[in-house]
Amino acid sequence: MACTKPKPPITFYAPFNRPIIVSMSVPIGYFTCLLGRLAWKGRTIGVEADPLTYEFVRDNINYLESYTTAIQGAASDTDGKLTLHRSLTRAGNTSIIRESDERLKGIGEEPSVPVTVDSFRVDRFLDAMDGRVDHIKLDVEGAEPLAFAGMQKIIAANPQVKMVMEWSPGQIHAASFDGSKFVDDMQATGMSLSILEQHGQRPISWNDLRAGRFLTSIQLARFA
């Protein structure tokens, strides 16, 4: 896999001086590789839950090993175990959500396969990062409330941290989470909210998330 020209919006807005980056859900390591290459003066950790997909991540970031690391496991609110449902045809769609066999058949896919993996709080990386995390990329197919709950120490200890995430309220609901409560939890951190677009960054309100519309890249930061 080649890591070449940065592609906005996520790479345009990330702080690439000496950033410490945590990237979660990295199916083949594309963003981990890209962010690691751009942040070569810092350090990047990529987290991939699926053991099979993790092998691709590990291999694809091999040439960045001095400042980029891959970890196999699921970002969650507790240290323990988590059951995922592996998509056999779309590795990036492996999720805590179990899609019905009928729905999968309707889109030409095989039934998903349950996989139990280690889970952990992202806060566990804080000491390894010398207390500093500058940027978080979060896209975990509906499990965002779990991962977010497990990084509260990082958020509290790093006023400069910026988080880019996909906002997929349908997946959050399908994973049995209350999307409105999740918005409340994010707002309670005191961070501001914006949407990253091809040619600029546009502030939006927390009520825009409550409206239930899918948004590709939103950013949480204490300074817009």
C-alpha positions, -999 to +999 in steps of 0.1 A: +000+000+000+014+034-010+011+064+013+014+094-010-003+127-013-023+138+018-060+140+012-082+165+029-101+171+050-086+150+079-049+154+069-053+191+062-065+199+098-043+176+118-015+193+138+017+180+121+045+197+139+053+172+167+019+155+172+011+125+192-017+108+174-041+079+182-060+065+153-088+040+160-104+016+135-077+014+109-088-015+086-057-018+064-037+009+081-044+037+055-048+065+079-023+052+104+003+050+076-007+085+063-008+102+097+024+085+108+042+096+077+031+132+081+038+131+118+073+117+116+086+141+143+060+127+167+044+093+173+013+076+160-006+047+174-031+028+153-057+006+170-074-021+150-098-045+167-101-074+142-071-098+146-071-106+108-072-070+096-046-061+122-020-081+103-025-059+073-020-028+095+011-042+110+026-050+076+016-017+060+032+005+086+064-016+088+086+010+072+074+036+098+081+014+128+104+039+145+075+063+152+043+044+143+028+015+162-001-008+156-021-023+185-046-051+182-077-046+203-110-027+206-112+008+221-138+007+248-149+021+282-134-008+301-105-033+300-119-067+292-134-085+262-157-073+234-176-093+208-174-080+172-192-092+141-167-096+113-178-087+078-164-112+054-165-089+024-160-055+039-133-055+065-139-018+074-175-027+085-166-051+112-185-038+142-202-045+176-234-043+156-248-076+145-266-071+112-293-097+104-285-124+080-315-113+059-302-078+055-267-090+047-281-114+021-301-085+006-268-066-001-250-096-014-230-104+017-224-135+037-235-137+074-211-120+098-188-140+120-186-133+158-151-126+171-142-119+207-113-096+212-095-078+240-109-043+248-092-015+266-095+022+276-076+045+253-065+063+284-040+035+289-018+051+263-014+083+283+017+073+302+033+057+271+028+090+253+044+109+282+010+124+290+005+141+257-019+133+229-025+160+202-049+143+177-074+115+178-091+100+148-122+080+158-143+058+135-154+026+151-186+017+134-211+027+161-189+020+191-179+057+194-196+062+228-176+033+243-143+046+229-150+082+239-159+071+275-125+054+277-104+085+268-116+110+293-082+113+310-066+121+277-091+148+269-089+163+304-051+163+304-046+177+269-063+210+262-047+211+228-062+178+217-083+176+185-106+148+177-119+140+142-146+115+139-173+102+116-208+111+129-231+081+121-261+084+143-278+054+126-249+031+136-248+045+171-285+037+175-280+003+160-253-004+186-280+003+213-265+037+224-285+069+230-271+093+204-285+123+223-267+113+255-235+108+236-238+144+222-243+156+258-212+137+269-191+153+241-205+188+248-197+184+286-160+183+278-161+220+269-149+213+234-162+232+204-176+215+173-170+220+136-173+202+103-143+197+081-150+204+045-128+203+014-120+239+014-125+250+050-137+244+085-172+254+094-185+257+130-217+238+137-239+234+168-244+204+190-280+204+179-268+198+144-256+164+157-289+158+175-307+163+141-296+128+132-278+136+099-247+116+088-216+137+087-183+124+073-158+144+094-166+164+125-139+179+147-140+184+185-115+210+198-113+235+226-102+261+201-119+262+167 
